[in-house]
């Protein structure tokens, strides 16, 4: 679930409550980008977005950024979501990918970024890509009636906290649990042909044609589609893109009112 300020957690919690009451096992992975940016600006360390030579956008993560990340994601927003779920009768447990080595990531180290038409090497970037998931911990919670609420960051194999991409981590988590479906909710009606045209929702994408859409995708959506590809490689059968701002967002996504990929 995206971290934008227009995401409506009241509507999301209502849907989750219905699914849980019908014995569905659910894991929530959430963002907190809006709150992170707000805290970072107040502390005088504004978020810096960099773009790789392949056109994928990500947050430049130094030690200050990691500390702010922990405040926003694992601290404030995670606990606010858990509070809201508990108020809706959902037995939620919130934690980050660091806890219990839930998400273990391979640290990337130095990265290449594109800036002013030039490629630069950036050192000391604290990011990593999740490669291993503590599925025993998640199954323990699920089997006892809890709804895990997970946020970045992750822990590296060297036991260092690193920023990580939620979409990729979600894919690896789903694969580890042999989950068959993933629902992505964000601040759009689905995957759009034209970002400025809200009516240009792509209803269905063949999972074998994802690369075609990646070529035209911009910024975060390109990274999201990389996560989608990984999820299918790991055995996920169907993926939904839905609008996290509307009433019944999960039910609407499952009913095909966004984008379905299979």
N, C-alpha and C positions, 0 to 999 in steps of 0.2 A: 504494500500500500504506500503510495507516494507521500512525500513530506510537505506538500504545498498547503498553504493556509486555507484553501477553499475545500479541501477534503472534509466531508461531513461524517464525523465519527459517530454521531447519534444514529444516522441511517445505517452505517456499517454495523454498529453494535446490535441494532434491531434484527438485521439479517443473520448475523452470527448466532444470536440467541435462538432463532428458529432452527438453524442448521444443527446446533448443539443439542437442542431438545429432540431432534429426530435421529440422535446417535451418530451424527457425522463427526469424524475426527478432523480438527482444524488446527493449523499452525498459522500464526500471523507474523509476517515480516514487515516492518514498517520503516519509513524514512523520517527525517526531521530537518530537511534542508532549509526550510523557511526559518525555523527557530535557530538553527545553527548560524545562519547568516546574520540574524538579528543579534544574537549574543556576541558573535565575532566582531560586528561593527561597534557594539557598545564597549567592548574590551580593547578596541584599537587595533585589531588584527583581522581586517576584512578578508572574507573568503576569496581565494584566487583560483579561478578556473583556467585550466590549461587544455590544449588540444594536441593530441598525438599526430604524427605525420599521416596516419590513416584516417584522421578526422573524428576520432572518438574523444569526447570531452570528459574531464575528470577534475577532482579537487586536488590542488597541490597541497600536500600534507606534511608539514613540519611538526616539531614538538608542540608549538603553540596550538596548531590546528587540531592535533590529537586531543589535547586537554579540552578544547572547546567542543570537539566531537563528543567526548565522554559526557560533558555537561548536558548537551542538547539531546543526544540520541539515547544513551544508556541511562541518563539521569532524568531530566525533566519530562521529555515527551514520552518515554517508555512508561514511566510511572503514572503520568496523566491518562494514558490509554488504559493501563491496568485498572486504575480507579474507575474510569468510565464503564469498563466491562463489568467490574464487580457490582457497580450500581445497577447494571442491567441483568444481574443474576448469572453472569458468566464467570466461571471459576478460573480466572486468568492468573498466570505466573509470568512476570516480566524479567528478562535478563538480556545480556548482550552476548555476542559471539565469543567474547573473552571467557565468560564464566563456564567452568567445567570443560574448558577447551572445546566449546561447542563448535566453533568454526576455526579450524586450523588452516592457516594460509601460508603460501610460499611468498616470502618477501621479495618485492620487485627490485628494490635498490634504486640505482640511478635510472632515470627515464629520459626519453627523447620527447621534446615538445616543439610545436611549431609556433613561432612568435615573430610577427612582422615580416612574414615571408621567409624566415630563416629557421633552420632546425638547430635546437640547442640541447645540450646535455644538462639535466638537473640532478644534482647530487643530494643525498640525505632525505629522499622522499619516503615517508613511512607509509607505504601502501603494500598490499599483498592480495593475492587471488586465492580464494578458499579452495582447498583441495580435499579436505577431510572433515567429516561431520560426526559429532558424537551422537549417533542415532540412538544409542542405548539410553541416554539421558532423556531425549525427546519421547521415546517409546514409554519410558517409565512414567512420565507425566501424562501422556495421552491415555495410557492404560488405566490410570487412576482418576480419569475424568477432568483433567486440567487442560486449559487452552494455553499453550506456550505463546508468548508475545516477545519476539526477538528483534533486536536492533544490532546494527554494526556498532563498534568495530569488531575485528577478529583478533586472534592471537597467532603470532607466527610460530613456526616450528622451533624457533630459538627463544620462544616465550617472551616476545616483545609485542606490545599492542600496535596494530596496524589498521589503517583505514582499508575498507574493502568495498567492492561493488555489491550492493544488495541484490541486484538482478541475477548476477552470477551465483552468489551465495544461495539464493532461493532455489536456483536450478540444481545445484549440488545437494542441497538439503532434500529436495523432492526426490532426486535420484537415490539418495541414501536410504530414504524411507519407502522406496518403491511406490511413491504417490503417482497417481495417474492423471491428475489435473492440477493446473495452477491458474489462479485468477489474479491478474494485475489490475489494480484500481489506481487511477491517476486523474489529473485535471484536464481531461479531454473525453470526447465521446467514444473514442477507440483509436485505432491507427488511422490517421488521415492521409489521403493522397496529397492534399494541399493544406499545410499547417494553418494557413489563414482562413480556410474555408471549413467551417464546422460541419457542413453537410456532406463533406467528402469522405465519410467513414468507409473504410474498406471492410465489408462484411465478413469475408472469408479469405484466408491465405492458405495455400497448400504448403505444408511444412517443408516440402522439397524445393520451394521457390523463395525461401526467406532471403537468400542472397540478393535477389532482384530488388527487394524492398530496402535492404540495407544500403544499397548504393545511393538511394534518394533520401534516406533518413538523415535527420540532423541531430547533432548534440547527444542528449540523453537517450533519445529513441534508438540511435545506432547501438548504444551500449545495451539497451533493453533487448534488442533483437539478438545480440550476441549471447545473452543469457538464455533466450528462447531456444536458440540452436543447441546450446549445451544441454538444456533440459530434455530435448528430444533425443539427443545422443544417449542420455542416461535412462531412457525408458518412459518418460512422460508421454502420454498419448494425446492430450488436448490442452490447449492454452487459450485463455480468454483475456482480452483487453477490455476493461469497462470504465465507466465514468464514476469516480468516487465522490461526486458532488450531489448525486441525485438520490431520491428515495428508492429503497430496495436495490442498491447498487450491485450486490452479489447476485440476487435473483435475476436482475435485468441482464447482467453479463452472461449468466448461464442460459438465458432465454434467447441469446443471440442479438442483443441490442447494442453490441459493440463490435469487436473483431474477434473471430474465432480462428485459431490456427490448428490444423490437424492434418 
